[in-house]
Amino acid sequence: MEKKNNVKEAIKTAIQMEKDGYSFYQKAAAQTSSEMGKSIFKSLAEDELVHLNVFQKLFEDKYSQNEWEDLVNSNKKYNEKPIFPKDLKSIEGINPDTNELDALRIAMDSENDAIEYYTDIWKRSDDDEVKKVIDLIIEQEKNHYFLLEQEFNHINSTGYWFELDYLGT
């Protein structure tokens, strides 16, 4: 029972992370002047909603729909340290004029932290269904990290966002 409750709490934190990730990417899109940058951040925000829907199905199947609704509508934090920052400008070391490279770097750090968190959930779970879902989420988070890293490196070397449609949108 203890392990099941630990996984349940881990999923609650994961849900909060996805909500925070959605909000972070929406804010990053709003602060980005490049149309390609806006598109990438908006696409990442939509992916966070997809992850949230995956966790919703998992949570409702394992626990209850009412508990899910209470959880999603709650402002309660399930994680001491947020994976995605609430405000780009409040991060230590970031200047008031946070630029696109800062946003990409912060997003890369956040995605890496998410990968570590989900890997820990996977290790603590003895439920094959939970592990299968977490495997898929980890793979998507790794793809996010790769995409962000490629953009970061490209902008750093050229000063421009990629102009090709490698997001599949």
C-alpha positions as CSV (number, residue, x, y, z in Angstrom):
1,M,0.0,0.0,0.0
2,E,2.9,2.3,0.9
3,K,4.4,2.0,-2.6
4,K,1.0,2.7,-4.3
5,N,0.5,5.9,-2.2
6,N,4.1,7.0,-3.2
7,V,3.3,6.5,-6.9
8,K,0.0,8.3,-6.4
9,E,1.8,11.3,-4.8
10,A,4.4,11.2,-7.5
11,I,1.6,11.3,-10.2
12,K,0.1,14.3,-8.3
13,T,3.5,16.1,-8.6
14,A,3.8,15.1,-12.2
15,I,0.3,16.6,-12.9
16,Q,1.5,19.9,-11.2
17,M,4.7,19.8,-13.3
18,E,2.6,19.5,-16.5
19,K,0.4,22.4,-15.5
20,D,3.4,24.5,-14.7
21,G,5.1,23.5,-17.9
22,Y,2.1,24.6,-19.9
23,S,2.1,27.9,-18.2
24,F,5.8,28.4,-18.6
25,Y,5.8,27.6,-22.4
26,Q,2.7,29.9,-22.9
27,K,4.6,32.8,-21.1
28,A,7.8,32.0,-23.1
29,A,5.8,32.2,-26.4
30,A,4.3,35.5,-25.4
31,Q,7.8,36.9,-24.6
32,T,9.4,35.7,-27.8
33,S,9.6,38.1,-30.7
34,S,10.3,35.4,-33.4
35,E,7.3,33.8,-35.0
36,M,9.2,30.5,-35.2
37,G,10.1,30.8,-31.5
38,K,6.4,31.5,-30.6
39,S,5.4,28.4,-32.6
40,I,7.9,26.2,-30.9
41,F,7.0,27.3,-27.4
42,K,3.3,27.0,-28.2
43,S,3.8,23.5,-29.5
44,L,5.7,22.5,-26.3
45,A,2.8,24.0,-24.3
46,E,0.3,21.8,-26.2
47,D,2.5,18.8,-25.5
48,E,2.3,19.5,-21.8
49,L,-1.5,19.4,-22.1
50,V,-1.3,16.1,-23.9
51,H,0.8,14.8,-21.0
52,L,-1.8,16.1,-18.6
53,N,-4.5,14.2,-20.4
54,V,-2.4,11.0,-20.3
55,F,-2.0,11.5,-16.5
56,Q,-5.7,12.2,-16.2
57,K,-6.6,8.8,-17.8
58,L,-4.0,7.0,-15.7
59,F,-5.2,8.7,-12.5
60,E,-8.9,8.2,-13.1
61,D,-8.3,4.5,-14.0
62,K,-6.3,3.9,-10.8
63,Y,-8.1,6.2,-8.4
64,S,-11.2,8.3,-9.2
65,Q,-12.5,11.0,-11.5
66,N,-13.7,13.1,-8.6
67,E,-10.2,13.0,-7.0
68,W,-8.8,14.0,-10.4
69,E,-11.1,17.0,-10.7
70,D,-10.2,18.1,-7.2
71,L,-6.5,17.7,-8.0
72,V,-6.6,19.7,-11.2
73,N,-8.6,22.5,-9.8
74,S,-6.5,22.7,-6.7
75,N,-3.8,25.3,-6.2
76,K,-2.0,23.0,-3.8
77,K,1.7,22.4,-4.7
78,Y,2.8,18.8,-4.5
79,N,6.5,19.4,-5.1
80,E,8.8,21.5,-2.9
81,K,10.9,22.7,-5.8
82,P,9.0,23.6,-8.9
83,I,10.4,22.1,-12.1
84,F,9.2,24.9,-14.3
85,P,9.5,28.4,-13.0
86,K,6.4,30.6,-12.6
87,D,8.1,33.8,-13.7
88,L,11.1,33.9,-16.0
89,K,12.3,37.2,-14.5
90,S,12.3,35.9,-10.9
91,I,15.0,33.3,-11.5
92,E,18.3,34.0,-9.8
93,G,20.9,35.1,-12.4
94,I,18.3,36.2,-15.0
95,N,18.3,39.8,-15.9
96,P,15.0,41.8,-16.2
97,D,15.2,41.6,-19.9
98,T,15.1,37.8,-20.2
99,N,15.8,36.9,-23.7
100,E,15.0,33.9,-25.9
101,L,18.3,32.1,-25.1
102,D,17.5,32.4,-21.4
103,A,14.1,31.0,-21.9
104,L,15.5,28.1,-23.9
105,R,18.2,27.4,-21.3
106,I,15.6,27.5,-18.5
107,A,13.3,25.2,-20.5
108,M,16.2,22.8,-21.1
109,D,17.0,22.7,-17.4
110,S,13.3,22.2,-16.6
111,E,13.0,19.3,-19.1
112,N,16.1,17.7,-17.7
113,D,14.7,17.9,-14.2
114,A,11.4,16.5,-15.4
115,I,13.2,13.5,-17.0
116,E,15.0,12.9,-13.7
117,Y,11.7,13.1,-11.8
118,Y,9.8,10.8,-14.1
119,T,12.7,8.3,-14.0
120,D,12.4,8.3,-10.3
121,I,8.7,7.6,-10.5
122,W,9.4,4.7,-12.9
123,K,11.9,3.2,-10.5
124,R,9.6,3.4,-7.5
125,S,6.6,1.9,-9.3
126,D,5.8,-1.8,-9.4
127,D,2.8,-1.2,-11.7
128,D,3.6,-2.1,-15.3
129,E,0.8,0.2,-16.6
130,V,2.3,3.2,-14.7
131,K,5.8,2.3,-16.0
132,K,4.5,2.1,-19.6
133,V,2.9,5.5,-19.3
134,I,6.0,7.0,-17.6
135,D,8.3,5.5,-20.4
136,L,6.2,7.4,-23.0
137,I,6.4,10.6,-21.0
138,I,10.1,10.3,-20.5
139,E,10.6,9.8,-24.2
140,Q,8.6,12.9,-25.0
141,E,10.5,14.9,-22.4
142,K,13.8,13.8,-24.0
143,N,12.5,14.9,-27.4
144,H,11.6,18.3,-25.9
145,Y,15.1,18.6,-24.4
146,F,16.6,17.7,-27.8
147,L,14.5,20.2,-29.7
148,L,15.3,23.0,-27.2
149,E,19.0,22.1,-27.3
150,Q,19.1,22.2,-31.1
151,E,17.3,25.6,-31.1
152,F,19.6,27.0,-28.4
153,N,22.7,25.9,-30.3
154,H,21.4,27.2,-33.6
155,I,20.4,30.6,-32.2
156,N,23.7,30.8,-30.3
157,S,25.7,30.3,-33.4
158,T,23.5,32.1,-36.0
159,G,21.3,34.5,-34.1
160,Y,18.2,33.0,-35.7
161,W,15.6,30.3,-35.0
162,F,15.4,27.3,-37.3
163,E,13.2,28.1,-40.3
164,L,12.3,24.5,-41.1
165,D,9.3,22.7,-39.9
166,Y,10.9,19.9,-37.8
167,L,8.1,20.0,-35.2
168,G,5.8,18.2,-37.5
169,T,3.2,20.9,-37.1
